[in-house]
Each structure stands twice: as structure tokens, then as C-alpha cells.
């Protein structure tokens, strides 16, 4: 059986992601809830694990830092709780919550 190894997630346009650099460098004022639905992991035999939804609340200096913390949390959860690894993903878009909500949230949309 192969050992688990997470593949890279690409966040910036120079890596092939679709979100403009300016948006990634924004400095959120309050903590932001980053969330993603239907995340798939793969076990050492390359079989898919059950998909899951996750959200984390963080305060960082930039959106990009928040996304990297989110990636770390997802990969740790996959590895520690499901014995799975993440495949390569590219950031497609960020869907921000309505400005009138109590706390900002950002849905992360990735493609493989």
C-alpha cells in the first residue's frame, strides 16, 4: 500500500489559478469564515473517501494567507480523520457573503 501524500493546491494566477492577485492580497477587516463543500479525499489505494464540507474562521493579514490556512486545515483533517490525501486543486473563484451579514464568509471554489 502506498503512503499518503498530499498534492499541491494552487492559489495564485502565476500558478494557474483564476482569481486576480489583487483579490488575494486584500486585507479582511474582521475574521472571515472560509468554507468549501464536497471536498473529496483519496485513500492510499486511490479510492475516494466520503466527501465532506468544512469551514474555518480565521483572521489573517490577507485573503491568500487565509486560503493557505484553510488548505492546511483540510489536509490535516483528511490525513488525521479519514486516512486520505488531497489531490491537486486550482482556485477558480471566491464567493463572498453579503456585506450586511454579521461575519464575512468566503466560499472557495476549486477545480482539479
C-alpha positions as CSV (number, residue, x, y, z in Angstrom):
1,X,0.0,0.0,0.0
2,X,1.3,3.5,-0.9
3,X,1.8,6.1,1.7
4,X,-0.4,9.2,1.7
5,X,1.0,12.3,0.0
6,X,-1.0,15.5,-0.4
7,X,-0.7,17.2,-3.8
8,X,-0.3,20.9,-4.1
9,X,-3.1,23.4,-4.2
10,X,-2.6,26.4,-6.5
11,X,-3.8,29.8,-5.3
12,X,-2.2,32.5,-7.4
13,X,-2.6,33.4,-11.1
14,X,1.0,32.7,-11.8
15,X,0.4,29.1,-10.7
16,X,-2.7,28.8,-12.9
17,X,-5.4,29.9,-10.5
18,X,-8.2,32.1,-11.9
19,X,-8.7,34.7,-9.0
20,X,-6.9,38.0,-9.6
21,X,-3.8,38.7,-7.4
22,X,-5.5,42.0,-6.2
23,X,-8.3,40.0,-4.5
24,X,-5.8,37.6,-2.9
25,X,-3.9,40.5,-1.4
26,X,-6.9,42.1,0.2
27,X,-6.7,42.6,4.0
28,X,-10.0,41.4,5.6
29,X,-11.1,43.7,8.5
30,X,-12.8,41.1,10.7
31,X,-12.3,37.3,10.9
32,X,-13.5,35.5,7.8
33,X,-15.3,32.2,7.6
34,X,-13.7,30.3,4.7
35,X,-15.7,27.3,3.6
36,X,-15.7,24.6,0.9
37,X,-18.3,22.0,0.1
38,X,-17.9,18.4,-1.2
39,X,-14.2,18.0,-0.6
40,X,-13.0,14.7,-1.8
41,X,-10.0,12.8,-0.5
42,X,-8.4,9.7,-1.8
43,X,-7.0,6.7,0.2
44,X,-3.7,5.1,-0.4
45,X,-5.3,2.7,-3.0
46,X,-6.6,5.8,-4.9
47,X,-10.2,5.1,-3.9
48,X,-12.3,8.2,-3.0
49,X,-13.2,8.9,0.6
50,X,-16.6,10.3,1.5
51,X,-16.9,14.0,0.6
52,X,-17.2,16.5,3.4
53,X,-17.9,20.2,4.0
54,X,-15.6,22.3,6.1
55,X,-15.5,25.9,7.3
56,X,-12.9,27.6,9.5
57,X,-12.9,31.1,11.0
58,X,-9.6,32.9,10.8
59,X,-8.2,36.4,11.0
60,X,-5.2,36.9,8.7
61,X,-3.3,39.7,7.1
62,X,-4.5,38.8,3.6
63,X,-7.0,36.6,1.8
64,X,-4.2,34.5,0.5
65,X,-2.9,33.7,4.0
66,X,-6.5,32.7,5.0
67,X,-6.7,30.4,2.0
68,X,-3.3,28.8,2.9
69,X,-4.5,28.2,6.5
70,X,-7.7,26.7,5.1
71,X,-5.7,24.3,2.9
72,X,-3.6,23.2,5.9
73,X,-6.8,22.5,7.9
74,X,-8.3,20.5,5.1
75,X,-5.2,18.4,4.5
76,X,-4.8,17.7,8.3
77,X,-8.4,16.7,8.5
78,X,-8.1,14.4,5.5
79,X,-5.0,12.8,6.9
80,X,-5.8,12.5,10.6
81,X,-9.5,11.7,10.4
82,X,-10.1,9.9,7.1
83,X,-6.6,8.5,6.3
84,X,-6.9,10.2,2.9
85,X,-4.9,12.7,0.9
86,X,-5.8,15.7,-1.3
87,X,-5.4,15.9,-5.0
88,X,-4.1,18.9,-7.0
89,X,-6.6,21.8,-7.0
90,X,-6.7,25.2,-8.7
91,X,-8.6,28.2,-7.2
92,X,-11.4,29.0,-9.7
93,X,-13.3,31.7,-7.7
94,X,-14.1,33.1,-4.3
95,X,-17.8,33.8,-3.5
96,X,-18.1,36.4,-0.7
97,X,-21.1,36.8,1.6
98,X,-23.4,39.8,1.5
99,X,-21.8,42.9,3.1
100,X,-24.7,43.2,5.5
101,X,-24.0,39.8,7.3
102,X,-22.6,39.8,10.8
103,X,-19.4,38.0,9.8
104,X,-17.8,37.8,6.4
105,X,-17.7,34.4,4.7
106,X,-16.0,33.2,1.6
107,X,-16.9,30.1,-0.3
108,X,-13.9,28.6,-2.1
109,X,-14.4,27.1,-5.5
110,X,-11.6,24.8,-6.8
111,X,-11.1,22.7,-9.8
112,X,-8.9,19.6,-10.3
